[in-house]
Amino acid sequence: MARPPRGLIRAAATAAAALLLAGCQLGYFGHLARGQMAVLDARQPIEALVADADTDPELRRRLAMVAEARRFAVTALALPDSDSYRSFVRLERDYVLWNVFAAPAFSLEPHRWCYLFYGCFAYRGYYDEALAEGEAERLAETGLDVHVGGVPAYSTLGWFDDPLLWSMLYWDDDTLLATVFHELAHERFHLAGDTAFNESFATFVGSEGLRRWAAARGVDAPDTSAGRQRRERFVGLIQETRDELAALYAQDDLPADTMRRRKAEIIAALRARYRALREGPWADFAGYDRWFAEPINNAKLLPVGLYHRWVPAFRRLFEAADGDWPAFYRTVEALGALPSDARADVLDALLSREAD
């Protein structure tokens, strides 16, 4: 079975939490509540599975590794000492959720779904793939670009004790542990309504946490691995394309047919750049073939930007805090208290310093 692409969902689980508290079981929100409860009901304590002689040896090794990393997250990364990732859920499907992304045909601004108390999110999650596809079809009929992506892991932001999911075990050890740190970072701080801020923050914590984990064990830092370099190159390709599309969409005087043709040309150029990598330095690596085999539009490009937009800026903030995690989190909280435009200006300024 192919390793699923990385992706995460917050809106579905947080909305489910509110509705569980309210006792609502209707429509979309009832679907979320039922799906979340099914996951929670299937949890098994990791400690017991590790101690069980009948547990598959490789599964036992990975569960024990996650348990150790969970303790490391608390003691070394100052992440919450909650009960998340102390249990395990076996899934009978490749993904736990499916995310729907949407954007206008000539804009990279995501379509947003808004929830009482939790703000607005740039995606909507479903435990049922057919429901996700139905939502995507409905939005496509309104003229939006749409994309549905499978989700191996998600966070309920501390509402529930999130389990390690079977779908997360398709990843290699480094990706698995970075994801655990990433999700715990969401429990440490989450800003309602700012997906790019939240995901960039958590992505930085995940990558830096993994680097600290490796250093504490005297092994090579994963940041220098070929896999990370490929991921960074992939993100770079997407960002180059987003920049080109943004410049195109800023030309409001262009006829729609011309805009559509140039958009197709930019996306075709992205595919050509990827083919050049596959025929050259990535000849033996097919990890992104599945991504490029699917239709590419504004909505499909959204998750990459959301998860990585400000990661270098958060790295600069961490360096300014002298690598002190509590001080870094206080800076993040102060930044989160700013109005959205001012917050983006600060982060963009940090990105400019990174480029220099």
C-alpha positions as CSV (number, residue, x, y, z in Angstrom):
1,M,0.0,0.0,0.0
2,A,1.4,3.4,-1.0
3,R,2.4,5.8,1.8
4,P,-0.3,8.4,2.1
5,P,0.5,12.1,1.5
6,R,1.0,14.2,4.5
7,G,-2.0,16.3,5.6
8,L,-3.7,17.4,8.8
9,I,-7.2,18.5,9.9
10,R,-8.3,20.6,12.8
11,A,-11.7,22.0,11.9
12,A,-13.5,18.7,11.8
13,A,-12.4,17.5,15.2
14,T,-12.9,20.8,17.0
15,A,-16.3,21.2,15.5
16,A,-17.1,17.7,16.6
17,A,-16.0,18.5,20.1
18,A,-18.4,21.4,20.4
19,L,-21.3,19.3,19.1
20,L,-20.6,16.4,21.3
21,L,-20.8,18.8,24.3
22,A,-24.1,20.2,22.9
23,G,-25.5,16.7,22.1
24,C,-26.1,17.6,18.4
25,Q,-26.3,14.6,16.1
26,L,-27.6,16.2,12.9
27,G,-26.2,16.7,9.4
28,Y,-22.5,17.4,8.9
29,F,-21.8,18.1,12.6
30,G,-23.4,14.8,13.7
31,H,-21.3,13.0,11.1
32,L,-18.2,14.6,12.7
33,A,-19.3,13.6,16.2
34,R,-20.0,10.0,15.2
35,G,-16.7,9.7,13.4
36,Q,-14.7,11.1,16.3
37,M,-16.4,8.9,18.8
38,A,-15.7,5.8,16.6
39,V,-12.0,6.7,16.7
40,L,-12.0,7.3,20.4
41,D,-13.8,4.1,21.1
42,A,-11.2,2.0,19.2
43,R,-8.3,3.3,21.3
44,Q,-5.9,0.8,22.9
45,P,-3.2,1.8,25.5
46,I,0.2,1.9,23.9
47,E,1.8,0.8,27.2
48,A,-0.3,-2.4,27.3
49,L,0.4,-3.1,23.6
50,V,4.2,-2.8,24.1
51,A,4.0,-5.1,27.1
52,D,1.9,-7.7,25.2
53,A,4.1,-10.5,23.9
54,D,1.6,-11.1,21.1
55,T,2.1,-7.6,19.6
56,D,4.0,-7.7,16.3
57,P,7.7,-6.9,17.0
58,E,7.9,-4.1,14.5
59,L,4.7,-2.5,15.8
60,R,6.0,-2.9,19.4
61,R,9.2,-1.1,18.4
62,R,7.4,1.8,16.8
63,L,4.9,2.1,19.6
64,A,7.7,2.2,22.2
65,M,9.5,4.8,20.1
66,V,6.4,7.0,20.1
67,A,6.0,6.6,23.9
68,E,9.6,7.7,24.4
69,A,9.2,10.6,22.0
70,R,6.1,11.6,23.9
71,R,8.1,11.9,27.1
72,F,10.8,13.8,25.2
73,A,8.3,16.3,23.9
74,V,7.3,17.2,27.5
75,T,10.7,17.3,29.0
76,A,12.8,18.7,26.2
77,L,10.4,20.6,24.0
78,A,8.1,22.0,26.7
79,L,5.0,20.6,24.9
80,P,1.8,19.7,26.9
81,D,1.9,16.7,29.2
82,S,-1.6,15.6,28.0
83,D,-2.7,12.0,27.4
84,S,-2.5,12.4,23.6
85,Y,-0.5,9.7,21.8
86,R,-0.6,7.4,24.7
87,S,-3.1,5.2,22.9
88,F,-3.3,3.5,19.5
89,V,-6.1,2.9,17.0
90,R,-6.1,0.3,14.2
91,L,-7.9,1.6,11.2
92,E,-9.5,-0.5,8.4
93,R,-8.8,2.2,5.8
94,D,-5.8,4.2,4.5
95,Y,-6.9,7.5,5.9
96,V,-8.8,8.6,9.0
97,L,-10.2,11.7,7.3
98,W,-10.6,13.4,3.9
99,N,-10.0,17.2,3.6
100,V,-11.8,19.3,1.0
101,F,-9.9,22.4,-0.2
102,A,-11.4,25.0,-2.5
103,A,-10.3,28.3,-4.1
104,P,-11.6,30.6,-6.8
105,A,-10.5,29.8,-10.4
106,F,-8.3,32.9,-10.5
107,S,-7.2,33.4,-6.9
108,L,-5.0,31.6,-4.4
109,E,-7.2,32.8,-1.5
110,P,-8.8,29.7,0.0
111,H,-12.5,29.3,0.4
112,R,-13.2,29.2,4.1
113,W,-15.6,27.3,6.3
114,C,-16.5,29.1,9.6
115,Y,-17.6,27.6,12.9
116,L,-19.1,29.3,16.0
117,F,-16.4,29.7,18.7
118,Y,-13.6,28.2,16.5
119,G,-13.3,30.8,13.7
120,C,-12.7,30.0,10.0
121,F,-10.7,27.3,8.4
122,A,-9.2,26.8,4.9
123,Y,-10.4,23.3,4.6
124,R,-13.3,21.0,5.7
125,G,-12.8,17.5,6.9
126,Y,-15.0,14.3,6.6
127,Y,-14.7,10.9,8.0
128,D,-16.6,9.6,5.0
129,E,-14.8,9.9,1.6
130,A,-18.0,9.9,-0.3
131,L,-19.3,12.9,1.7
132,A,-16.0,14.8,1.0
133,E,-16.3,14.1,-2.7
134,G,-19.9,15.3,-2.6
135,E,-18.9,18.6,-1.0
136,A,-16.1,19.0,-3.6
137,E,-18.6,18.4,-6.4
138,R,-21.0,21.0,-4.9
139,L,-18.3,23.6,-4.7
140,A,-17.0,22.8,-8.2
141,E,-20.5,23.5,-9.6
142,T,-20.2,27.0,-8.3
143,G,-17.0,27.6,-10.3
144,L,-14.4,26.9,-7.6
145,D,-11.2,24.9,-8.0
146,V,-11.5,21.9,-5.6
147,H,-9.2,19.2,-4.2
148,V,-9.9,16.3,-1.9
149,G,-6.9,14.8,0.0
150,G,-6.6,11.9,2.4
151,V,-5.6,12.7,6.0
152,P,-3.5,10.2,8.0
153,A,-3.4,12.3,11.2
154,Y,-5.2,15.1,12.9
155,S,-5.4,17.0,16.2
156,T,-8.5,17.9,18.3
157,L,-6.5,20.7,19.9
158,G,-6.7,19.1,23.3
159,W,-10.4,18.5,23.4
160,F,-9.8,14.8,23.4
161,D,-6.8,12.5,24.1
162,D,-5.7,12.0,20.5
163,P,-4.4,8.5,19.6
164,L,-1.6,7.3,17.4
165,L,-3.4,6.1,14.2
166,W,-2.6,3.1,12.1
167,S,-2.5,5.4,9.0
168,M,0.4,7.3,10.6
169,L,2.6,4.1,10.5
170,Y,3.0,4.3,6.7
171,W,5.5,7.1,7.4
172,D,9.1,6.5,8.2
173,D,10.2,7.0,11.8
174,D,11.4,10.6,11.3
175,T,8.1,11.7,9.7
176,L,6.1,9.8,12.3
177,L,7.9,11.5,15.2
178,A,7.9,15.0,13.6
179,T,4.1,14.6,13.2
180,V,3.6,13.7,16.9
181,F,5.6,16.8,17.8
182,H,3.6,18.8,15.2
183,E,0.3,17.7,16.6
184,L,1.3,18.4,20.2
185,A,2.4,21.9,19.2
186,H,-1.2,22.5,18.2
187,E,-2.2,21.7,21.7
188,R,0.4,24.1,23.0
189,F,-0.9,27.0,20.9
190,H,-3.6,27.4,18.3
191,L,-4.9,30.7,16.9
192,A,-8.5,30.6,15.7
193,G,-9.0,31.5,12.1
194,D,-5.3,31.6,11.0
195,T,-4.5,28.3,9.3
196,A,-1.2,29.4,7.8
197,F,0.1,30.7,11.1
198,N,-1.0,27.5,13.0
199,E,0.4,25.1,10.5
200,S,3.7,26.9,9.9
201,F,4.2,27.1,13.7
202,A,3.5,23.4,14.2
203,T,5.6,22.4,11.2
204,F,8.6,24.3,12.6
205,V,8.1,22.7,16.0
206,G,7.9,19.3,14.4
207,S,11.1,19.7,12.4
208,E,13.1,21.3,15.1
209,G,11.8,18.8,17.7
210,L,12.9,16.0,15.4
211,R,16.4,17.6,15.1
212,R,16.6,17.9,18.9
213,W,15.5,14.3,19.2
214,A,18.2,13.1,16.9
215,A,20.9,15.1,18.6
216,A,19.9,13.8,22.0
217,R,20.5,10.3,20.6
218,G,23.8,11.1,18.9
219,V,22.5,10.3,15.4
220,D,22.6,12.3,12.2
221,A,20.3,15.3,12.2
222,P,17.3,14.5,9.8
223,D,17.5,18.1,8.5
224,T,20.4,17.1,6.3
225,S,18.9,14.0,4.9
226,A,18.2,13.5,1.2
227,G,14.5,13.2,2.0
228,R,14.3,16.6,3.6
229,Q,16.2,18.1,0.8
230,R,13.7,16.6,-1.7
231,R,10.8,17.9,0.4
232,E,12.3,21.4,0.5
233,R,12.8,21.3,-3.3
234,F,9.2,20.1,-3.8
235,V,7.9,22.9,-1.6
236,G,10.1,25.3,-3.6
237,L,8.6,24.2,-6.9
238,I,5.1,24.7,-5.5
239,Q,5.9,28.1,-4.1
240,E,7.5,29.2,-7.4
241,T,4.2,28.2,-9.1
242,R,2.1,30.0,-6.6
243,D,4.1,33.2,-7.1
244,E,3.7,33.0,-10.8
245,L,0.0,32.4,-10.5
246,A,-0.4,35.2,-8.0
247,A,1.3,37.6,-10.5
248,L,-1.1,36.4,-13.2
249,Y,-4.2,36.8,-11.1
250,A,-3.2,40.3,-10.1
251,Q,-3.8,41.4,-13.8
252,D,-7.4,42.1,-13.4
253,D,-7.8,43.5,-16.9
254,L,-7.0,40.2,-18.6
255,P,-10.0,38.4,-20.3
256,A,-11.0,35.2,-18.6
257,D,-10.0,33.0,-21.5
258,T,-6.5,34.5,-21.5
259,M,-6.2,34.1,-17.8
260,R,-7.3,30.5,-18.0
261,R,-4.8,29.8,-20.8
262,R,-1.9,31.3,-19.0
263,K,-2.9,29.5,-15.8
264,A,-2.7,26.2,-17.7
265,E,0.7,27.2,-19.1
266,I,2.1,27.9,-15.6
267,I,0.8,24.5,-14.3
268,A,2.3,22.8,-17.3
269,A,5.6,24.4,-16.6
270,L,5.4,23.1,-13.0
271,R,4.9,19.6,-14.4
272,A,7.9,20.1,-16.8
273,R,10.1,21.1,-13.9
274,Y,9.2,18.0,-12.0
275,R,9.8,15.8,-15.0
276,A,13.3,17.3,-15.3
277,L,14.0,16.3,-11.7
278,R,12.6,12.8,-12.2
279,E,14.8,12.4,-15.3
280,G,17.8,13.8,-13.5
281,P,18.7,13.9,-9.8
282,W,15.4,12.2,-8.7
283,A,15.6,9.3,-11.2
284,D,15.4,6.7,-8.4
285,F,12.8,8.6,-6.3
286,A,9.1,8.4,-7.2
287,G,7.7,9.8,-3.9
288,Y,5.8,12.8,-5.6
289,D,4.7,11.0,-8.7
290,R,1.2,10.4,-7.2
291,W,0.8,14.1,-6.4
292,F,1.7,15.1,-9.9
293,A,-0.5,12.4,-11.5
294,E,-3.6,14.1,-10.2
295,P,-5.2,17.3,-11.6
296,I,-3.4,20.4,-10.4
297,N,-5.3,23.6,-9.6
298,N,-5.4,26.4,-7.1
299,A,-7.1,24.2,-4.4
300,K,-4.5,21.5,-4.7
301,L,-1.7,24.0,-4.3
302,L,-3.2,25.3,-1.0
303,P,-2.1,22.8,1.5
304,V,1.6,23.2,0.6
305,G,1.4,26.9,1.2
306,L,-0.6,26.6,4.4
307,Y,1.8,24.2,6.0
308,H,5.1,25.9,5.0
309,R,4.5,29.6,4.3
310,W,6.1,31.0,7.5
311,V,8.3,28.1,8.7
312,P,11.5,30.0,8.2
313,A,10.0,33.0,10.1
314,F,9.3,30.8,13.1
315,R,12.9,29.5,12.9
316,R,14.1,33.1,13.2
317,L,11.9,33.6,16.2
318,F,13.3,30.5,17.8
319,E,16.9,31.6,17.2
320,A,16.0,35.0,18.7
321,A,14.8,33.2,21.8
322,D,18.2,31.5,22.0
323,G,16.6,28.1,21.5
324,D,14.6,28.4,24.7
325,W,11.2,26.7,24.1
326,P,9.1,28.5,26.8
327,A,10.5,31.9,25.6
328,F,9.8,31.0,22.0
329,Y,6.2,30.0,22.9
330,R,5.7,33.3,24.7
331,T,6.8,35.1,21.6
332,V,4.4,33.1,19.5
333,E,1.6,33.9,21.8
334,A,2.4,37.6,21.7
335,L,2.5,37.4,17.9
336,G,-0.8,35.7,17.9
337,A,-2.4,38.5,19.9
338,L,-1.7,41.0,17.1
339,P,-4.3,41.9,14.4
340,S,-4.0,39.6,11.5
341,D,-2.5,42.1,9.1
342,A,0.1,43.2,11.6
343,R,1.0,39.6,12.4
344,A,1.5,38.8,8.7
345,D,3.7,41.9,8.3
346,V,6.0,40.7,11.2
347,L,6.2,37.2,9.7
348,D,6.8,38.5,6.2
349,A,9.6,40.8,7.5
350,L,11.2,37.8,9.2
351,L,11.0,35.9,5.9
352,S,12.8,38.8,4.2
353,R,15.6,38.6,6.7
354,E,15.8,34.9,6.1
355,A,16.2,35.5,2.4
356,D,19.0,38.0,3.0
